[in-house]
Amino acid sequence: MDTREQAPVTRGDVPVEENVEVTTSKRNLRPFIIAAGIVVAVLIVIWGLRWYSYARVHQSTDDARVDANTVSITSKISERVDKILIDTDQRTRKGQLLIVLDSAAERAGLDQARANLELAMQNRLAGVQQGSGAVSQAQAEVQGAAAQVPLAQAGVSAAQAQVQAAQAALPGAAQALTRARADYQRTLSLVNSGDLPRQQLDSARAAYAAAQSQYAAAQDNVNVAVANMNAAQQRISSAQAGVSAAQGGVQTAQGKLSAVQSPASVAAAQAAVAIALQNLTNTRISSPIDGYVGEKHVEVGQTVSAGMPLLTLIPNRVFVTANYKETQVGEMHPGQPVDIHVDAYKGVTFHGRVIAINPASQNTYALVPSQNSTGNFVKVTQRIPVKISIDDADPQKYPMRPGMSVETAVAVH
C-alpha cells in the first residue's frame, strides 16, 4: 500500500472542508435573517399603518409657536421713578406693587384740592344763609306793599264820595246864583225907575256877589274832589307797582339762593379732589395679572411720561398660534382636540383644543398685502393662524415660554 499522506482537495485557495463549513454556517443563519426581515417588515407595516391612520384624521404643521397676550405696564402720569420693586424674570402676582413714583407734587395737589373743596362748601353755606335772609326780607316787602293797596283803595272810595258830594252841591249853587242874578237885575231896574231906594240895590248886589262866590267855591270843591280821587287812584297804582316790584325782588332773591344752593361749585371741587387722589394713586403701579416680568425699560431716577412703557409682563396662561395652510383648515372648528409637541421637550406630547380660527390669512395683515388683481399674479398657498390652548402642561416641570417652536396636529375627524 501507498503510505503517503494524501493532500487535501482544494477549491481555489480554500480547502474543501472549510468551504463546506462556511456554507453550512450560512445555511444556519438564513432562517434568522429571514425572520429578522419579516419582523422589520411587520414593524414597518404596523408603523406605516399607524402613521397613515393618524395622518388621515389629523392636520399637522410645524409652523407654530408658543404665544401669549403680553401686558405692557405704562405710567398714567409724568413723574420721576422713586423705587422699582421687581426685576426681569421674576414672578409677579396680580395686585403686587411693582414701581413707586415720586409723589410729593401729587400729595401737595391733593391737599390743595381738599382745601378748595372746604372753601367751596363754606362759601356755599354762607351764600345760603345770606340768600335766605334776602328772600325773607323781600317777602316782608311784598307783605308791606300789599298792605298799602287796601289803604289806597279806601282813599279812592273816600275821594269818590267827596266828588259826589261836591257835584251834588254844584246845582244848588248854580240855582242860587241864577236867582241872585235875577234879583239884582230887577232891583237895579226898580232903583233906576225910582220905585225902590238905593239901599236895596246894594243888598241885591251883595247877595249876587255872595251867590257867585258860593258857585265858584262849589266848582272848586268838585275840582279838588276829582283831583283827590285821581291822586287816590295813582296811590292804588303805586301800591300795586310796589307789590309787583317786591315780588320781583322775591324772585331775584330766590334765584340767587338757588344759585348758591346749586352743587355745581362743590361738585367741581369734589371732582378736583378725585382727580388729585387718582394722580396720587397713579404713583404706585401694580401688576394687573399673574405672570413674569419679561422686560424692564426703566431705572430708578428716570423721569417717565404718561403712556411710556415701563415693564412687559408675560402671563402664566399661554397658548399656541399655529399657521396652517388654507388647504388644511377646511374641516377645522373650535373645540377639536390637538396634540402638541414642543421642540424644547423631546418625546413629550401635550394636549389642547382649538380655541379659534383667525378670520383672515397672515397676508391680509401684512404691511404691503399682495395684489392678486394684477396681471402677474402667482398663486401662493396662504397660511391661516389657528389659536390652540395648552391644557395639561405642568408650568413647573414644563414651562411654556412665548416664542418656543411647536408642532401641532389637529384631530379633524
Steps between C-alpha positions, in 0.01 A plus 500: 500500500594858435561644840541859376263752655243628255488879449164658580280582208475876445256722313696799404695620801247367762517147616193298420433417867503870601273600206252241612504641854436860373214383283350313792533815722324718242223248472456509878481887505252531213189426712601762749559759228166421341324517836669832580394636158145387558495667844639823356248490218216438744618788719526728198152399391361551851673840535388600153142399571505690828657803329248484218204455734625795711583723204164423337305659787750769604626819341856575606739794471836603640434868428385564857624673812411551863325836532352720776307819545784704644417801716689828471513690830489877440482811715185714503687812616833670437718457807841383623554133591566462872509121544495185284394200707545225240747392233492303177421128510335537841151374570225750579152469645191698408490816714869477595672841522759529222611864470470802731517851352586818689174623657593836659331711232193276496459521879524879486242506220267284706536731804424803286196332342365408844551858621312632197218257574477620860494864383230424244285333767543796737415749226195300412383497863553875539327567171203289604466690826529837328261399224244373750512837682455687172199285413342564840557876466353504151196307617451754784516781245233322296276481805560871580425604142190281493376667821513840326258389228186487726589839648530648154172342399333649810640842402347463155164419654520809724605717208212370290260592786647847510457536124142391525432746788666786319314422180171482697559849647579657162139511359368679816777756477421551132129554576583740780726692265227518236245621752741760644579625151127538420435680828787735438384589151140558615613710792727699271206578268274606785770719653562665165129565463490643856261237624751362752756672712871477426567294806312198370723503192806463723341205678412329169855563371651345813270198476594455135871518582454247782320263264786530251752419772298200615473368143874544445570325831274213396689465173830511685375227734415282202841557345676428828294185556581378145870574556491313831333205329767497225771515764337213690487295181869575437574383852325170413715467188811583701407246767439232236831590331668472838352152542626398155845643573512323834396174335779550246738549788381171646562323171845658472587400857371147439706479180814602685417251773454224242833596342689471827310181585605344170758224555694597188787678674526237771476223241782660299714515814414137580598399147832680543558305824419174322745583219772594746440179697517296178827669407638406842379143452670490159837549667477136613496262203382144568482185292166438327565127446679193634812436296866582454698812419632461147665837439581808708529834320549736795749573777482680836534876462370504146218742422225322313215650300136395476461195278869407509559119517670402826472120520383214281317223685459146371181336631499150646237385254645456153371350177627379164466687174525249213508627143320237293476496124167609366456149358518356854241709683192403302391244760631678808274661757535615863498221758690237301776321698864573414825314563787736574873434487739766625853490359642574846343186650577208271275198523233677708153537353277775635133531430276793429201616298434741219388831653442705188585523132608841374251660259777599256831372370837630616547679170192713570678658798825559313624857464484461122246222424519328162285641220352199326317721251824583315592324179811329642305309767668186637284277715656435841346284770403727787543433871209534747590557869329251734494568874547186714489456876752300703297308757734260681845663513650514850642855525758388757629198304431621147489881499360637175681812389360716220698456182574126544473295181211255497354229280122450514260239366128579500258207504252596228302171501 
